[in-house]
């Protein structure tokens, strides 16, 4: 089973009310915003969407809200990984029942997989609960601690996971990413997941990318893609450097909470974060806005 995604796929935020409960009424304006910005798909309940911090019922409700809202407009990949494979299977089956375009999964993160064999077997257990839905492994070793050989994963996965479509590759090892792109005559879909290295991903052949900052800076990244496709490497490099500096600055404001806070500046209030992620306070949000204005964000990113 092979599914190919091209262009920018936004790793969406999960909107919340001030009390921390879900605010799914905000999904529709968020989807409209993404479409207007040229986004080509959504990755739901991943790291950006605080998926591991949501209850199973909340994750199902969030997935359904995105799929119902975006059906016929944007494809949705639903992240279903969980420390409990039973819960992950339930999330996978639910995603299939609401007609998700694809599912993805991180591995268990408390008791970790220690070998590729274990990883493939765990992913096979999850994927088997959605036998008609393409499956992506979410490779994000910086968060999961599972830094496995992805070529070996594809080799074993091709035998044990009939629905294996590819990998969401959120790591900086571009040589391995490129190798995976060409494994078995390019059979598998590889989605690049490092926003500040998008240009490098394009240079290795990435057809599509999943990113947090695509939610609020998609026009910038689409200009990078356009410059690259036209062979204007100087412009592409200059634009990518803006992304590098933007992301570096935002990680000075806690990273993901800063990303979520920017949406409010754009008129789409996605609300607070779930602990242990800590939302920006008023002073931090105002300082971040000043830094964004000083670097020209609202001119070149929008």
C-alpha positions as CSV (number, residue, x, y, z in Angstrom):
1,X,0.0,0.0,0.0
2,X,1.5,3.3,-1.1
3,X,0.2,6.8,-0.4
4,X,2.1,9.8,-1.7
5,X,1.7,13.2,-0.1
6,X,3.3,16.3,-1.6
7,X,3.8,19.8,-0.4
8,X,3.2,21.1,3.1
9,X,1.3,19.1,5.7
10,X,0.6,21.0,8.8
11,X,1.1,19.3,12.2
12,X,-2.0,20.8,13.6
13,X,-2.6,22.2,17.1
14,X,-5.3,20.9,19.4
15,X,-7.4,23.9,20.3
16,X,-8.3,24.2,24.0
17,X,-10.5,26.5,26.1
18,X,-9.0,28.5,29.0
19,X,-9.9,25.7,31.4
20,X,-7.9,23.2,29.4
21,X,-10.9,21.4,27.8
22,X,-11.1,20.9,24.1
23,X,-12.4,23.8,22.0
24,X,-13.2,21.9,18.8
25,X,-15.3,24.8,17.5
26,X,-11.9,26.3,16.5
27,X,-11.1,23.5,14.2
28,X,-13.1,25.0,11.3
29,X,-11.4,28.4,11.3
30,X,-8.1,26.7,11.7
31,X,-8.7,24.5,8.6
32,X,-9.9,27.5,6.6
33,X,-6.7,29.3,7.5
34,X,-4.5,26.3,6.5
35,X,-6.3,26.0,3.1
36,X,-5.9,29.7,2.5
37,X,-2.2,29.4,3.2
38,X,-1.7,26.6,0.7
39,X,-1.4,23.7,3.1
40,X,-1.9,20.3,1.4
41,X,-2.8,18.1,4.4
42,X,-3.0,17.8,8.2
43,X,-1.2,15.6,10.7
44,X,-3.4,15.4,13.7
45,X,-2.7,14.6,17.4
46,X,1.1,14.4,16.9
47,X,3.7,16.3,19.0
48,X,2.4,19.7,17.9
49,X,-1.2,18.6,18.7
50,X,-0.1,17.5,22.2
51,X,-1.5,14.0,21.3
52,X,0.4,12.2,24.1
53,X,-1.2,14.6,26.7
54,X,-4.8,14.0,25.6
55,X,-7.1,11.3,26.8
56,X,-8.1,8.6,24.4
57,X,-11.6,10.0,24.1
58,X,-10.2,13.5,23.5
59,X,-8.0,12.2,20.8
60,X,-10.9,10.5,19.1
61,X,-13.0,13.7,19.3
62,X,-10.1,15.8,17.9
63,X,-9.5,13.4,15.1
64,X,-13.2,13.3,14.1
65,X,-13.5,17.1,14.2
66,X,-10.6,17.5,11.8
67,X,-11.7,14.8,9.4
68,X,-15.4,16.0,9.4
69,X,-14.3,19.6,8.8
70,X,-11.6,19.0,6.2
71,X,-13.3,16.1,4.3
72,X,-12.9,16.8,0.5
73,X,-10.6,19.7,1.2
74,X,-7.5,18.4,3.0
75,X,-6.4,14.8,3.7
76,X,-5.9,13.9,7.4
77,X,-3.2,11.7,8.9
78,X,-4.1,10.7,12.5
79,X,-1.4,9.9,14.9
80,X,-2.5,7.0,17.1
81,X,0.6,5.9,19.0
82,X,0.2,5.3,22.8
83,X,2.2,3.7,25.6
84,X,-0.6,1.1,25.7
85,X,-0.8,-0.9,22.4
86,X,-4.4,-1.7,23.3
87,X,-5.3,2.0,23.4
88,X,-3.3,2.6,20.2
89,X,-5.3,-0.2,18.4
90,X,-8.5,1.4,19.6
91,X,-7.4,4.8,18.2
92,X,-6.3,3.2,14.9
93,X,-9.7,1.4,14.5
94,X,-11.5,4.6,15.3
95,X,-9.4,6.5,12.8
96,X,-10.4,4.0,10.1
97,X,-14.1,4.1,11.1
98,X,-14.1,7.9,10.6
99,X,-12.3,7.5,7.2
100,X,-8.9,8.9,8.0
101,X,-6.7,9.1,5.0
102,X,-3.9,7.5,6.9
103,X,-2.7,6.8,10.4
104,X,0.7,7.2,12.0
105,X,2.2,6.0,15.3
106,X,5.1,6.7,17.6
107,X,6.3,3.7,19.7
108,X,5.7,3.2,23.4
109,X,7.9,5.7,25.3
110,X,7.9,4.5,28.9
111,X,8.9,0.9,28.4
112,X,10.8,1.4,25.1
113,X,11.4,-0.9,22.2
114,X,15.1,-1.9,22.3
115,X,15.4,-3.6,18.8
116,X,14.0,-3.0,15.3
117,X,12.3,-6.3,15.6
118,X,10.4,-5.1,18.7
119,X,9.5,-1.8,17.0
120,X,8.2,-3.5,13.9
121,X,6.1,-6.0,15.9
122,X,4.6,-3.1,18.0
123,X,3.8,-1.1,14.9
124,X,2.3,-4.3,13.2
125,X,0.0,-4.7,16.2
126,X,-1.3,-1.1,15.9
127,X,-1.6,-1.2,12.1
128,X,-3.6,-4.4,12.1
129,X,-6.5,-2.7,13.9
130,X,-6.9,-0.5,10.7
131,X,-6.4,-3.0,7.9
132,X,-7.7,-0.7,5.2
133,X,-5.8,2.4,6.2
134,X,-2.3,3.4,5.1
135,X,0.2,3.3,8.0
136,X,3.2,5.6,8.7
137,X,5.8,5.1,11.4
138,X,6.5,8.4,13.2
139,X,10.3,8.5,13.5
140,X,11.1,11.2,16.1
141,X,13.9,9.9,18.2
142,X,14.5,13.2,19.9
143,X,11.2,12.7,21.7
144,X,10.8,8.9,21.8
145,X,14.4,7.9,22.4
146,X,14.0,5.2,19.7
147,X,16.8,5.9,17.2
148,X,16.5,2.8,15.0
149,X,17.9,1.9,11.6
150,X,15.0,3.0,9.3
151,X,16.2,1.0,6.3
152,X,16.0,-2.1,8.5
153,X,12.5,-1.0,9.7
154,X,11.3,-0.8,6.1
155,X,12.8,-4.2,5.3
156,X,11.1,-5.9,8.2
157,X,8.0,-3.7,8.0
158,X,7.4,-4.7,4.4
159,X,6.9,-8.3,5.6
160,X,4.9,-7.7,8.8
161,X,2.9,-4.5,8.1
162,X,0.7,-5.0,5.0
163,X,-0.5,-1.4,5.2
164,X,2.9,0.2,5.6
165,X,2.9,3.4,3.5
166,X,6.1,5.0,4.8
167,X,7.7,7.1,7.5
168,X,7.2,10.5,8.9
169,X,10.9,11.3,9.3
170,X,11.6,13.9,12.0
171,X,15.3,13.5,12.3
172,X,18.3,15.4,10.9
173,X,20.1,12.3,9.4
174,X,19.5,13.2,5.8
175,X,21.7,10.5,4.4
176,X,19.3,7.9,6.0
177,X,16.3,9.8,4.9
178,X,17.6,9.8,1.3
179,X,18.3,6.1,1.5
180,X,14.8,5.4,2.7
181,X,13.4,7.5,-0.2
182,X,15.0,5.1,-2.7
183,X,14.5,1.8,-0.8
184,X,12.8,-0.8,-2.9
185,X,12.7,1.5,-6.0
186,X,11.0,4.3,-4.0
187,X,8.2,2.1,-2.8
188,X,7.5,4.1,0.4
189,X,6.3,7.6,1.1
190,X,8.8,9.7,3.1
191,X,7.6,12.8,4.8
192,X,10.3,15.1,6.1
193,X,9.7,16.6,9.5
194,X,12.4,19.2,10.2
195,X,11.0,22.6,9.3
196,X,14.3,24.5,9.7
197,X,15.9,22.0,7.2
198,X,13.2,21.9,4.6
199,X,15.5,23.0,1.8
200,X,17.9,20.2,2.7
201,X,15.0,17.8,2.6
202,X,14.0,19.0,-0.8
203,X,17.6,18.6,-2.1
204,X,17.5,14.9,-1.1
205,X,14.2,14.4,-2.8
206,X,11.5,14.9,-0.2
207,X,8.1,15.1,-2.0
208,X,6.3,16.4,1.1
209,X,7.0,17.7,4.6
210,X,5.1,17.8,7.9
211,X,5.8,20.7,10.2
212,X,4.6,22.7,13.2
213,X,5.6,26.1,11.8
214,X,3.7,25.5,8.6
215,X,0.6,26.5,10.6
216,X,1.7,30.1,10.8
217,X,4.4,30.5,8.2
218,X,3.3,28.3,5.2
219,X,3.7,31.2,2.7
220,X,7.4,31.3,3.6
221,X,7.9,27.6,3.1
222,X,5.9,27.6,-0.1
223,X,8.3,30.3,-1.4
224,X,11.2,28.1,-0.5
225,X,9.7,25.2,-2.5
226,X,9.0,27.5,-5.4
227,X,12.5,28.9,-5.4
228,X,14.0,25.5,-5.2
229,X,11.8,24.2,-8.1
230,X,12.9,27.1,-10.2
231,X,16.6,26.5,-9.5
232,X,17.0,29.8,-7.6
233,X,19.1,28.3,-4.8
234,X,20.3,31.7,-3.6
235,X,16.8,32.8,-2.9
236,X,15.8,29.4,-1.4
237,X,18.8,29.6,0.9
238,X,17.9,33.2,2.0
239,X,14.3,32.1,2.7
240,X,15.4,29.0,4.6
241,X,17.7,31.1,6.8
242,X,14.6,33.2,7.9
243,X,13.0,29.9,9.0
244,X,16.2,28.9,10.9
245,X,16.3,32.3,12.7
246,X,12.5,32.2,13.4
247,X,12.6,28.8,15.0
248,X,15.7,29.5,17.0
249,X,14.0,32.6,18.4
250,X,10.8,30.7,19.2
251,X,12.6,27.9,21.0
252,X,13.8,30.7,23.3
253,X,10.1,31.1,24.2
254,X,9.6,27.4,25.1
255,X,9.1,26.0,21.5
256,X,5.7,24.4,21.1
257,X,3.9,26.8,23.5
258,X,5.3,29.7,21.4
259,X,4.1,28.1,18.2
260,X,0.7,27.8,19.6
261,X,0.7,31.3,20.9
262,X,1.5,32.7,17.5
263,X,-1.9,31.4,16.2
264,X,-3.6,33.8,18.5
265,X,-1.7,36.7,17.0
266,X,-3.0,35.6,13.6
267,X,-6.6,35.7,14.9
268,X,-7.0,31.9,15.5
269,X,-6.9,31.3,19.3
270,X,-5.9,27.7,19.9
271,X,-5.8,28.3,23.6
272,X,-3.4,27.1,26.3
273,X,-1.2,24.1,26.5
274,X,-1.4,21.0,28.6
275,X,1.1,20.5,31.4
276,X,4.0,19.7,31.5
277,X,4.0,22.1,28.5
278,X,3.6,25.5,30.0
279,X,1.7,28.3,28.1
280,X,3.4,31.6,27.6
281,X,2.3,34.2,30.2
282,X,1.2,37.7,29.1
283,X,4.7,39.2,29.4
284,X,6.3,36.4,27.4
285,X,3.6,36.6,24.7
286,X,4.1,40.4,24.4
287,X,7.9,40.0,24.3
288,X,7.6,37.3,21.6
289,X,5.4,39.5,19.5
290,X,8.0,42.3,19.7
291,X,10.7,39.9,18.6
292,X,8.5,38.7,15.7
293,X,7.9,42.3,14.6
294,X,11.6,43.2,14.9
295,X,12.6,40.3,12.6
296,X,9.9,41.2,10.1
297,X,7.9,38.0,10.6
298,X,4.6,39.5,9.7
299,X,6.1,40.7,6.3
300,X,8.1,37.7,5.1
301,X,6.3,34.8,6.8
302,X,2.8,35.9,5.8
